[in-house]
Structures are given as C-alpha cells and as structure tokens.
Amino acid sequence: MYLVITNTARRTDWSRIEVRVPVGDGVGDLTPSLPEMKGKYTDNRWGTQAKTQEVNVDPQRDTNVFEVTPKSGGVASFKPGDYLVLTMENVTIAATGGPAVLTVREKTEDDDGEHIRYTSVALVKTAPKEIPAPRDFHPDKGMVGAGENLTLSWEGSPEFDYKILFPGGQKDISSGTRTWTPPDAPKRATTYTLVATDPVTQKQHFLTTTVQVRFPVLETLTATTGIDTPWVQGAVDGKKGRVTFAGTGVEISDNSGGRGTVTADRADVNGVNTGWVQGRSSDDGKITFPKDGLDVRNGSGAWGTVHADKADLNGINTEWVQGRGADDGWISFPKEGLNVRKGAGQSWGSVFADRADLNGVNTGWVQGRSTDDGKITFPKDGLNISQGSGSWGTVHADKADLNGINTEWVQGRSTDDGWIGFSKEGLNVRKGAGQDWGTVSADQADVNGVITKQVRGSGEGKGYIEFLDQDKGVRIFGGVSAGWIRGLNDGEAWIRFNENGIWVLKNQNGKRESANVTCATVNDRPV
C-alpha cells in the first residue's frame, strides 16, 4: 500500500511529516495492527534526471503515528513537482468494509515563515464476498465390512482450502479434489470431519459424517451398565485364547481348550491357590508350596537364591550367610555358636563393629586397627602387652589397682625422670636415664634398718654422721647432743649428762657406782 505526498505549488522546505494510521477492526480502521512503513523522496525537477533518496520513517512509541524526516536531518528542500512515496508493507486489512482516513500533518518553511498544515487521505475498504459453504459430505456406503474400501465425497467452492480430520490424524486435500479414500479401512465406527477454510477471511466450515463397521474391532470397550456374554475369545489365528464365565469365576483356556496362561503387568487379588510360581522363562527361578511353607528353587530344580532389599523374619535356619560376592566374608553356624570366615575358604575373618557387648571373648590376641598398633596376647599366666613390631609395649592409664607387679624397673613419664630398679637384695633408686644413685624424698621413713654411707640433715650446713669400717665406728660432724648414752645390751654401763657434769654408771638401776673407764681414741685422739 502506497501513500504519495507531492508539492504542486511554490518551493518550500520541510522538516517533518507525520502520518496517523487508524488501527482496529471497525469501519473506519485500516488495519487491526500497525504495519511496517518506509519512504523515498524523489527530486523530480522538470527536464532533469530524477534523483531518489531514502527518508527516515520512525513509528512513535505507544501511538499509531509514523514520523518522516529527511535522511540528512534538519530541513530539506521540497520543490514543485517533487514527491515523497511512503510504502506500508505487511498490511492486514480490517475485515469490515468502509472508508479508512489517514491523517497527515506536515511542518514546512518558506518565505512567509514556518507552517503546520494538515490533510487527509481516504482509502476505501471493500468487504470480501463470502464463499458459499460446502455441503453434502457423505460416504459411498453407510456400513462397511472388515477391510472394505471407503470413499468420501462432498460439494463446495474450489476457493476453499480443504482438509479431513479422522481419529489419529488428518489429511490435506489438493485443490480441485472433492473425493477422498482413507488409506486404511475403518475397523470400528469412525467419524470423519471436513474442514473448509476461506483463505481470505480465515472463516471455517465443518461437516461431519460417520461410517459404521459390520464387525468392529475395538481397542477398548467401556460399558456403563455391564456386558452379558458366556465367553470372550481372541480373533487372530493362533491367539484364540478364551475366557469363559463359570459359576465360580472365570476359566482361562488356550487354543486347544486346555488350561491357559494369564499374562499381565500386575495382579491385585485377595488370594492365589497354585502349585507353583515361576518366572517367564523355563530357566527362571521357581517357588513351590509344600505344606510346611515354600521352597525356592532355580531353573534346574536345585535350591535357589532369594534376592531382596530387606527381610523381616521371626527366624532363619541356614547353614551359612555370605555377602553378595564370592570373595565376601561369610558366617557359618556350628553347634557352639558361629564362625566368621573370609573369602571363599575357611580362613578366619574379621568382625568390624563400633561396639561389642559380650559376656566373654576367647581370642589369641587383640590389636588396634593398624598393623603398627599395639597388641595384647593372652599366654596361660596372664597377658602380654606388645608394640606393633613385637617388642614389649607400654600400658597407658590414669590409675592401676593391682595385687602385685613383676617388673625390672619403674620410671617417671619422662626419660629424664628418676627410676627404681629391683635387684635381688631390694631396690635401687637412680636418677635420670643412667645408673647414678638417686634421692628418696619423703616426709617419714619407718624401716627396720638402713644401710648407708652417711646420714645428713636435710638443710645446708647441717651436721652429718659418717659410717666408718666396723672396727672404727662412726664419725660425727657438727657435735653430739644427748641426755645419756648407754650400751646396746641390758646390764651394760651408761653415761648420763646433767647440769653438774658427767656420771658414769655401772648399770642401769640409777645408782652411782664406780665403773671402770676405759680410754678410747677417735681419729687417733684420746677420749
């Protein structure tokens, strides 16, 4: 569709031309939707070659107005005889006939100044003439037998586009054809629909016809009140199994009339009485039902395997239990309890658990999870603590409450701590990691005897007693303070010290009696 704008008067300059298109489906509307528009300006000076150049055409947002401006922008010359052609493309004409008026507003300049001028352009729409509807859509026979051909025909204008709809598909009919034969004869009552479409207005007409089949083949059958029949049988040779309705229910027969097989995806029944159940193949597992329960067999008749995600039973009687693989561990059940084995042989296996709550454990050894971890073995006389390498190990504990300990030595937690060795004569107190004598630190010692080189006070500068050879006695450093000194045995003399001096007594009855005083020497000095 074209809109031509010309200049028939004196030369002028133009800067903008606006074209408003009536949009809608009414009498005064040109199109139901805004079309595309482009334009060209032609310099048609008399006696010279016409020159054409494009112009800018921009639709205004949210309006039905196009704005036309010179390609170079600003103002352009519009001389007498020149013309501007606006082209509207992809225009769908409104269906209702009548005049559609386009309004044009232009902005120009000449010697008299700037001007805004309006004009209108009328376009006449004519409503298309309706095509007479098709009629007389019918089959050449109202009922057909199984596999019998069928032809449909009708009358109608060649201006229509025809197609026929049928269950499962449709068929476009070529122009000028008024008959059609379905490629497949109907198997049951079938309805065909003829659709005729006006290519201009897109108006459609529908005609239907139904063909009956003498012996219909039904894919499904829905009965609202029920079906009364003594039996139902297949229709294909070799597949004429029969369902007979007896007083107790139904009977399934095969082609020869013997007991047949029910094949189904699922069966929801309250009970099944059968001698056995087996998979679809003769090699599949089989379940038989003896009086005491059920037997699971494989295809050859030997004991089979039950595969399940979970079993909830009150009890299981079995010779052994094993993992899914032939290399998995297995458990056998002797009279004494159970044996845990590994792999496919008889080697003892390992029990893995987070915790074991047992009344007793009989085992040759206990070890940590790693082969380098400590190990406990159980000899007849108790238990042995070993390192992973087999040498003696260490017991770590907060407290030990024992009736006795047999050990070579006892030491503090650090290798620099003192230690006690146990010789045949008693015990040796050592310091550090060597053999140097150590110190016994205690508040009090209650012993029957002490064998030592010297006895010293606990602080610095204290006196001490040094023990010489047996015939020389003792050496005392720092003085001796005593109330009395007496012999070791009863009846021996003793010496008493008081404020008046020294008393030498013959015996211990308290009487002063003369006594022989024998001089002795200490460190070669007379006493």
Beta strands, then each sheet from edge to edge (+ up, - down):
strand 1: 2-6
strand 2: 12-20
strand 3: 36-43
strand 4: 51-59
strand 5: 65-69
strand 6: 76-78
strand 7: 83-89
strand 8: 98-110
strand 9: 113-125
strand 10: 135-139
strand 11: 143-144
strand 12: 152-155
strand 13: 161-166
strand 14: 169-173
strand 15: 179-180
strand 16: 190-197
strand 17: 204-213
strand 18: 231-233
strand 19: 242-246
strand 20: 249-253
strand 21: 276-278
strand 22: 286-288
strand 23: 295-297
strand 24: 320-322
strand 25: 330-332
strand 26: 339-341
strand 27: 365-367
strand 28: 375-377
strand 29: 384-386
strand 30: 409-411
strand 31: 419-421
strand 32: 428-430
strand 33: 454-456
strand 34: 464-467
strand 35: 474-477
strand 36: 484-486
strand 37: 494-498
strand 38: 501-505
strand 39: 521-522
strand 40: 525-526
sheet 1: 1+ 7- 3+ 4- 5+ 2- 6+
sheet 2: 1+ 7- 3+ 4- 5+ 2- 8+ 9-
sheet 3: 10+ 12- 15+
sheet 4: 11+ 17+ 16- 13+ 14-
sheet 5: 18+ 19- 20+
sheet 6: 21+ 22- 23+
sheet 7: 24+ 25- 26+
sheet 8: 27+ 28- 29+
sheet 9: 30+ 31- 32+
sheet 10: 33+ 34- 35+
sheet 11: 36+ 37- 38+
sheet 12: 39+ 40-
end
